Structure formats: structure tokens, C-alpha cells
Amino acid sequence: MKNIPILCLMLALTIGACAPKAQEIEDKRVDDILSQMTTREKVAQLITIAMDSRQGESAKALQDSLVKEGIGGFIVMDDQLVPNITRLNHLQELAKIPLIISIDGEWGPSMRFSEFPFFPRQMQLGALASDELVYKMGVAVGEECRLANILIDYAPVADVNINPANPVIGTRSFGEDKVKVAQMASAYMRGMQDAGIYACAKHFPGHGDTNVDSHKGLPVLEFTRERLDSIELYPFRKLIDDGVAFVMMGHLLIPALDSTVSSISKPIVTGLLKEELGFKGMVVTDALGMKGVAAGRKPTDVNLAAYKAGVDIMLMPNDVLGTIDLFTKMVESGELDSEDLDRRVRRALALKRDAGMLDEGYSAIVDTTAMLQGIAARAKDNDLIKEISRHSMTLVKCEENAIPAVSEGKKVAYLGYGVTWQQRRYLGNGNYNGLSGFDPTSGVTRDDTTILGEILADKGVDVYYLPAEPSDEALLQMKRNLSDYDSVILGIHDGSARPKTVLIPNSYHRSVMGEWAEEQPLSVVYFGSPYCLDSLDWSDKCRLFMVAYSDNVFNEQSVSEILLGEIPALGVLPVSAGAYKCGFGINTER
């Protein structure tokens, strides 16, 4: 795949040219392909479906037939990398026009493939003081995607997460500050696009202040247009102005804008996004099988409504063959404008042209050996992840002399709470790997220890562990056992490494820890969401309290360095929680 300079790439998306003379040739190439396509092939070119290598033979046979129909591309799902790419190579060989491969990789390809380095979720990035490292992460993610011939990453999330009860966005967001969300999302987008892939701002017009998961139901945003302009639309305006290639439509009901779901609403897709905000790139739906839009509707009706609303790419629709049949009949009968269809297909082909996919001699086939070698050679990605971690750990409480937490002459214990190695999602062939938010570089080891505990043990700290969901008596007994220590470092861990609101299983344990903080100097490190502070109202009683976002090797190492006084704490809260406001953080460098 060519590394298209981003200026040319975005010009190509907006006016279709890098240079007038070259454009005449390139337009002819697109028009030549378009003129040879049947109506069915044109319709199919606007559809992207999901695939993974573990699907059954009937699913694979359907995919093969859809490729022969002329489908535009695939979105890769949780899988093992080499079998997935091998399957994609087969599908590319069947295609008359190269397939665009996309991924929902909000924190990089590792969100779907554990073979890639595991970058942090966006909320941890929101703890950074500047966007410099976020841009670098965007570049790295783009370069990783290109190793697997992935051209579109459906990231970044541009939702402003101002609802702590949001069940689906949460730690996928950069936070609650619209300005910082816009800044960070733009940096991430620019990094990816400078690396030669297309980024996608989502979930338009904004999924941050909801308490319903649109995978399972329809969120309703009962906000005025003025409120939407002020908060939800703010990051999208920034990303559009900065040249984002794609915008993804969320499945939301927003009465102030329209009476139907946003992803199938012409007033929102065409009227607001394209005309009012001036977006000239490509519009893609969120998955059209999600209940937020699919419940109570025939799949073909959903897909037709999305098309009529003005979307360019229908993502993961149900009843694909039925949709191609219906659209074809409607175009041929004149119910759908054939010239409008041609315009949309021309844009889809131009997307492939601008990525070099229509060049003579272009091959979409990935050499899996070279790909794995390329990933193995990316030690700089782990260096970047470590740097992000070091700059994002967030202190919200730190008494005088709490750092270093280990000092000569003091008897210190470390207690790892909730420490149990958990197998990751099953992938077949006897293999388990970290996928879809499960960090394969977990800070909890297979021996049911932690990286933090091992580092502190080397410094003379006595180390103890409690398993996931320990009994009430086990916690009380541990508290009694550690009562004669000068101080205790309590690490609240989560073996799954998927950030949750509260990693402590019940209110009784939280109350015990609150009493503990009053009775004994307690330094707490919470390896989870900053929203934990809403439930841990005793955090101000601690000697030290640190939010560490997720439980992985890099965060545990950074925490140890901060506790030992080797590096400063620099992170700030990306959201308000408990008694602490968004943007708060104790900077120990000062």
C-alpha cells in the first residue's frame, strides 16, 4: 500500500485531485472501472461486512459469493492474525476490485489481534497533559495497520463522556472536557492519516451523555440544539476542520434534530453533517445490525433508510444479498437515482484509487511472514506505550513524605487485592489470547503475582496477595496480619485488564478499606477507571491514592517508579469523579 501524503490524500477526498493533470488520468481510471460495473456490483461496493477466520463453512461460502458480487470491503473482528490475513488474502484473490480492509481498533490493531503491541484506551490518553504522545500513537497505529494492509481504522472516539453511567463509551472516550477531547482526537486522527491510513471520528452526533448501550437499545438524547452545538458537536467540528477522512454515524434518537434514529436520518446525515458542518469525506454507519437501529425493522428497510439518509458506506448490514437485490431493482425501476448511485460508487473507488489500490501492479496480498517480522521489529511501539504510561499515572492524594513509599528503616507491606490470572478469550486450536480490550500484557502474572509486587519485593517490601473476590474473612484476616507495618501499599488489581467502574466486588470490602485507611498509613493504587472515585469516598483518608487506568505491565512498572520516587507523577483526571474535578492531578515534578 502506498504511503499517500496526507495533504494529497485529503485533497483527493474533498476535490479528488493531487494535481489537475494527474487527476484527469485518475478520473478516467475510476470512470473506466465504473462503466464496466453492473448495478449489482455498484450497490455491493457500498457495503462492508465482518469476517474472522473461525467462521463456519457456510459463512465463508457466503463471503466468497459476496466478493464475487463486488462487495466493497471487510471489517476484521477478534481473531488470530495470521489465519485472519490468510483468509483475507483468499478473499482478495476472488475480488475484481481490491477490497478495502477496515478495523475497529480504537487503541490500535491489538484491540482485535493480540499479536500487536497493546496501546492504552483513550481515557488513559486523556490523562496526558499534552497531545504530543497521542499523535505519536496515531502514527504508530497507522504503521501497524499498514503491515496488515488495513486501510481504515474506525477511531478515534470523539464522544464527550460526561455521563459516568455510560455503559458503552466510558473509558473509550478521552474524557469529559470537550476541548481536550477535540484536541486529543484530532492528534490521534492526524497521526494515523499521516501514516497513510484513513481515520474515522465516531459516534456522530455524540454518544457520550447516554445511559443506554446502542448495541442493545436506542439511547435518547433529550438535549436542546444549543446544548448539542456546545458539547456533543464540538469535537466533530474540530476533526472535520482538521481533515478527518471518515465520520461514523451513531444509533441515537435526538428529538431536537429529528424523529428518527440518527444513522438513518437525512436531516442529520445530510442536513447537519454534510451541509451544515461541511463534511466532505466519507460517511459510514455504525454496525447496522445493532439493536439501536435494527430492533423492530426489517434489515433491508434499515439499509435502505441509511442509504437514503446519505451514508456512503453501510457497515455490517444484515441480509446483504436481500439488500443488493432490493437496491438493484429500485435503481433499475427508477425508484433510486442511478446517477446518485454512480456518484457514491465513484467516491468509494476514488478512496481506493487515492490509496494506490487501483495502480497497475498493485497487490492486496499480504506476506504474513514479512508482516510478523515487521511487528516483531516494532520495539519502538513498546517504548512509546511505556512513555505514555509514565506520563499518565494520576495522583489525586499525596501526603507529605508519602513518596518515596519505601524508605530505609520503615517496615512496608504490599497487598495485591483481586490478583488471579484469567485465561483470555478462546480462539480455537487450543489457544487463548488477549482480545477486545483484554490486555495480553497483563500486570497479573500466570503465577498469580503482579509486576508491581515483584518490583517492590526487590526493594525489601513484604508482599501479600488476595485472589479475585476474596471472602470477607480473608480480607479482615489480612488487615489484622498487616497491622504492625509502618505503612501498606494496596494495589487494587483486575486480572481481566478490562477497565471497570469498580474492581472491588462489594460495598463491605470498600467500607473495610475505608476503615483501614483511617487506622494505618495506606497508599492505594487503583488499576481501573477513574470513575472508581465515585464509589471510593475514603480516598481522601489515604496517605496516597493513584489512578492507574488499567492493569498491564507498563502501568505497573510506571506506578512502581512513581512510588519509589524515580519518576514524577504527571497525569491529570480526564473526568470528574468523587470530590475531584476533571483536570486535577498532583504533579510531583513541581
Beta strands, then each sheet from edge to edge (+ up, - down):
strand 1: 47-51
strand 2: 73-76
strand 3: 100-103
strand 4: 152-153
strand 5: 198-204
strand 6: 246-249
strand 7: 282-285
strand 8: 314-315
strand 9: 394-398
strand 10: 412-417
strand 11: 426-428
strand 12: 431-432
strand 13: 462-466
strand 14: 487-492
strand 15: 522-526
strand 16: 544-547
sheet 1: 7+ 6+ 5+ 4+ 3+ 2+ 1+ 8+
sheet 2: 9+ 16- 15- 14- 10- 13-
sheet 3: 11+ 12-
end
